[in-house]
Amino acid sequence: MLNSNLDDKRKPEIIILDFGSQYSELIARRVRENNVFSLVMSYHTSSNELKKLSPKGIILSGGPRSVYADEAPFCDAGIWDLDIPVLGVCYGMQLMVHQLGGSVEPATGKAEYGKAPLQVDDSTLLLNEVINGSTMWMSHGDAVKELPDGFVRLAHTANTAEAAIADHKRKLYGVQFHPEVNHSTYGMKMIRNFVSQICCCKADWTTTAFIDESIAQIRAQVGKQKVLLALSGGVDSSTLAFLLNKAIGDQLTCMFIDQGFMRKGEPEFLMEFFDKKFDINVEYINARERFINKLKGITDPEQKRKIIGTEFIRVFEEESSRLGPFDYLAQGTLYPDVIESAGTNLDPKTGERVAVKIKSHHNVGGLPKDLQFKLVEPLRRLFKDEVRKVGRSLGLPDEIVRRHPFPGPGLAIRILGEVTNQKLNCLRDADMIVREEIRTAGVYNDLWQAFAVLLPVCSVGVMGDKRTYDWPIVVRCVSSEDGMTADWSRLPYEILECISNRIVNEVDGVNRVVLDITSKPPGTIEWE
Ligand code: XMP
């Protein structure tokens, strides 16, 4: 799967060989932030294959293993003789040292985790303009003991003698720290030095270039045939709709299945925006009754997800044959789905990632693989932040481009226990208030998500002189980089007070508001 993203014409300038680091994808994003196209590939990729792709540079990612461990992932040793610059990051550097005849050993008592000031010994090329004493992020239990022949030290820290190394002649570089993470203040500068100064990459990976290339590719792929797109209102399917509309106009039909679990006003907004304002052909399918009926008496969250997923496919099949026939199905698959970045365990036989299943997330609300359509997936080379840029450049409003993530099964999973119309109305109103207050306070864009959850337990309250016995609403606000980990947001009390006051006053059936102060892990972002 990792390598299946190379079926289009654009070849990567930088290839990241993935050794299972949680940051492999982040390295690729950082390279692309320099307008340089990069791809993540399995560490199994042979030197012959790499030679054929002829990237300008290779980056070896970090990884959770020690180079001496059983089944430690090794790259093809032919890579060192390709005459292509290589940068090893953390495990990648240790592997470079190990494979080229140096030695690595456990950094007993000197393992380094967290921020460390970098002492620069050689500020040419890789560390050019990286300020002496600036912070770099360390996370390693092993350290380089002896450098291979031809290597010199570029930098050290208090605990790590060889924090950055180079064989200038062969253009091989290694860093023990993680330049890709935000905590490394000059990390981005260092990555830029590698891609621009050392590898001399072309900086031509821009939003405009992507749009032009994609339009040409979509037209070449689809010809005069018809394309169907399931529009959800999220940034991916919306961007896809705009891109396809630009490429093939009337050959595109969007289908918006309203399962009744969207937020207040969203279905109306979507139809108004796509259909009326931009004249993009959207078929509105009102399936609210069908979905809520299927969920009668269902309380188990996984069962809910499965029922919603199955019903979605049924409605989709029925409606697509009613509206069709269609030759192509457009899907908003993104690059992280292609590289399956969710798990950090690698299969030693294939070098591919083994994802760990916690919830049946993203496959629910999606479509099965065996549908009778050919696929068109023009966003499969993009990261989420790149999709946002493309969406914005195509004219999508902030309301869609900066929309917080929203689960496919929607509010149905944010109602714990059985879903009923009464609870849906109640949650919709509470959710609206949370989002309104967060926007009014100007913090919407600082948060990963801000939403309300309805708990199906009643407790006693008093309103006016009357006793109430109603549900509580949980307010969940988190900050996160990628949804994999998250922290609860320390919102000012004034904002929380407004949210709480408005919810108990304005939402029927709610008499209490509580705040979720759990990070992920151990919690998840959604309640369900
Ligand atoms: P959890 O709850 O696992 O969620 O911490 C992580 C991120 O994924 C979003 N999420 C979903 N996104 N379909 C989606 O497209 C889903 O079914 C789904 N469930 C959860 C969640 O909102 C959070 O941002």
Boltz pocket constraint, residues with backbone or C-beta under 6 A from the ligand:
constraints:
  - pocket:
      binder: B
      contacts: [[A, 359], [A, 360], [A, 361], [A, 362], [A, 364], [A, 365], [A, 405], [A, 406], [A, 407], [A, 408], [A, 409], [A, 449], [A, 483], [A, 484], [A, 520], [A, 523], [A, 524], [A, 525], [A, 526], [A, 527]]
      max_distance: 6.0
